[in-house]
Structure formats: C-alpha cells, structure tokens
Amino acid sequence: MLKMPALRGRLQILSATDPDLLSLCGAFEDASSMLERLRMKKGNMNHAAIAEYEELCVELENDIIRMCQ
C-alpha cells in the first residue's frame, strides 16, 4: 500500500475480501524484501538474482494493479 498510494483505498477493501489479492500482496512483500537484502549485500555479484527479483516485483505489482481496476 505504501508503494501504491493511489490504490490504497481499493487495496484495503479488496485485500479484506479477496484471498487471491492478499496472497499476491504477500508474495510482493516477500519478493521486495529479498530484493532489498540482495541489493544491500556488500560485494554481491549475483546480478542474475537481482534482475530476477526486480522482474518478479514488477510482475507482481502489475498483477496487483490489474486486480484493483
């Protein structure tokens, strides 16, 4: 909800009633947390994992946005 303030109201309503959206939000939280940990690792040369998590976050975010429309 912090990342998508324009959808905050709709997200609150739908997440309370739609288990699929709630699941997507949880997956987004997990993926974005892992991405942040990967980015913060000093000397991390795992660019492939970072790119994969970046793509996953974008896909999940797009799915969430579509469900709110």
C-alpha positions as CSV (number, residue, x, y, z in Angstrom):
1,M,0.0,0.0,0.0
2,L,2.9,2.3,0.6
3,K,4.2,1.8,-2.9
4,M,0.8,2.5,-4.5
5,P,-0.9,5.3,-2.6
6,A,-3.3,6.0,-5.4
7,L,-4.7,2.4,-4.9
8,R,-4.5,2.4,-1.1
9,G,-8.3,2.6,-0.5
10,R,-9.1,-0.1,-3.1
11,L,-6.3,-2.3,-1.9
12,Q,-7.6,-2.1,1.7
13,I,-11.1,-3.1,0.6
14,L,-10.1,-5.9,-1.7
15,S,-7.4,-7.3,0.5
16,A,-10.0,-7.8,3.2
17,T,-12.3,-9.8,0.9
18,D,-10.1,-11.3,-1.8
19,P,-7.7,-14.0,-0.7
20,D,-6.0,-14.0,-4.1
21,L,-5.1,-10.4,-3.8
22,L,-4.0,-10.8,-0.3
23,S,-1.7,-13.7,-1.5
24,L,-0.3,-11.5,-4.2
25,C,0.4,-8.7,-1.7
26,G,2.2,-11.2,0.5
27,A,4.3,-12.5,-2.4
28,F,5.2,-8.9,-3.4
29,E,6.3,-8.2,0.2
30,D,8.4,-11.3,0.2
31,A,10.0,-10.6,-3.2
32,S,10.7,-7.0,-2.5
33,S,12.3,-7.8,0.9
34,M,14.5,-10.4,-0.7
35,L,15.5,-7.9,-3.5
36,E,16.4,-5.3,-0.8
37,R,18.6,-7.8,1.0
38,L,20.3,-8.8,-2.2
39,R,21.0,-5.2,-3.1
40,M,22.4,-4.4,0.3
41,K,24.9,-7.3,0.4
42,K,28.4,-5.9,0.1
43,G,30.3,-7.4,-2.7
44,N,27.2,-9.1,-4.1
45,M,28.0,-10.2,-7.6
46,N,24.7,-12.1,-8.1
47,H,23.3,-9.8,-10.8
48,A,21.2,-12.5,-12.2
49,A,19.3,-13.0,-8.9
50,I,18.8,-9.2,-8.5
51,A,17.5,-9.0,-12.1
52,E,15.2,-11.9,-11.5
53,Y,13.7,-10.4,-8.3
54,E,13.4,-7.0,-10.0
55,E,11.3,-8.6,-12.7
56,L,9.3,-10.6,-10.3
57,C,8.4,-7.5,-8.3
58,V,7.3,-5.6,-11.4
59,E,5.1,-8.6,-12.5
60,L,3.5,-8.9,-9.1
61,E,2.9,-5.1,-8.9
62,N,1.3,-5.2,-12.3
63,D,-0.9,-8.1,-11.3
64,I,-2.0,-6.2,-8.1
65,I,-2.8,-3.1,-10.1
66,R,-4.9,-5.1,-12.6
67,M,-6.9,-6.7,-9.8
68,C,-7.6,-3.3,-8.4
69,Q,-9.0,-1.9,-11.6
